[in-house]
Amino acid sequence: QVTVDDLTLAVLKYEMLGVSFVKGEDLSLRCKFTKIDPSQPERVFSFVLNLDEFENEYVVDDCDPFLNAEVVFSLVNKLNQDESLSNFIVGMRKAFEMTL
C-alpha cells in the first residue's frame, strides 16, 4: 500500500530531477521539465497530458518546444497500452533532450 510518505518522497525525487506537475482544467496535467539544457538548466520543456473521456485514452497537447508527432504518438500509444506513467515521463524527457 502506498503511503503519503511514499508519495512525498516520489515528488521530491521528481523535483530533484527537474520534473514538476501542475493540475490543469478537467482531467489535464501539465508536465514541466527543467535541467535538460546544460547551457540553460532552468529552461522549461513542457506538455499537457489529457485523458479523452470518450475514448478513455491519454492524449498529449501543447508540447513546448515542438516534438516530432510520430515520437509523441508512439510514447502515448505505449502509455495507453501499459499505463506506465513513469516510463512515459522518462520517454518524453528523452524526446525533449533530442531537440537540443
N, C-alpha and C positions, 0 to 999 in steps of 0.2 A: 504494500500500500504506500502511495506517495504522500509524504507529509509536507507541511508548509515549509519546514526547514529544507527539504529536498528541493522544492520549487525555488526557494530563495537562493540556494546555492547555485542552481542551474542558471538563474537570471544573472547572478554575479559573474559566473563564468562567461556567459554570453557578452556581458558588458565589458569584461576584460579583453575579449576578442574583438570588440568594436561592433557588436550587434545589438540593436535595440528594436523594440516593437511598440507600435502605437495603435491602439484600437481605433478603427475608423467607424464610419456610419454602418449601420446594419451588421453584416457579417464580414466586414473587411478588416484587414490587418496590414498596416504599413510596416515594412521591414526596412531598417536602415543599417547600412554598414559603414564603418569608418576603418581606418588602419589598413586600407587596401593599397592606396597610392603612397609609395615610400617618400615621394617628394612633397606630398600634401596629406599627411596622416589624418587630418580632420575632415578631409573632403568626404562628402556624403554620397553614397551609392544606394539607391532605394528602389522599391517596387511595392505594389499593393497586391495582396493575396485576398481574393474574394471566394466565397462559396456561392455557386449558382444553385439556388434553391430548387429550381425546376429540373435541372439535370443532375442535381446532387453531386456536383463535381467542382473541384477547385479551378479557378482561372486567375491569371496574372495580368495586371494592368499597370500602366504608368511606370515603366522602367526608366530610371534616370541614373546614368546615361542609357541610351537605347541599347537593347540587346538583340542579337540575331533571333528572329521569330522561331526558327527551327530549333534552336538551342532551348529557348524557353518552353516551347511546345513539348519537347522531349522530357524536360525536367518535370513539367506539370503532369504530363501523361503518366510518368512513373509515380509521382505523388498520388495521383488518383487511383493507381493500382495497388500500391503497397502502404499508402498512408503514413510513410515515414517522413514526418516533417523535418526532423534533424538532417536526414540525408538531402532533402530538398533544399534546405537553407545552405548547407555546405556547397551543393551544386550551383546555386545562384551566386554565392560568393565567388566561386571559381570562375563562373561566367563573367562576372564583373572584372575579376583580375585579368581576364583575357582581353579586355577592352583597352588595357594600358599599352 
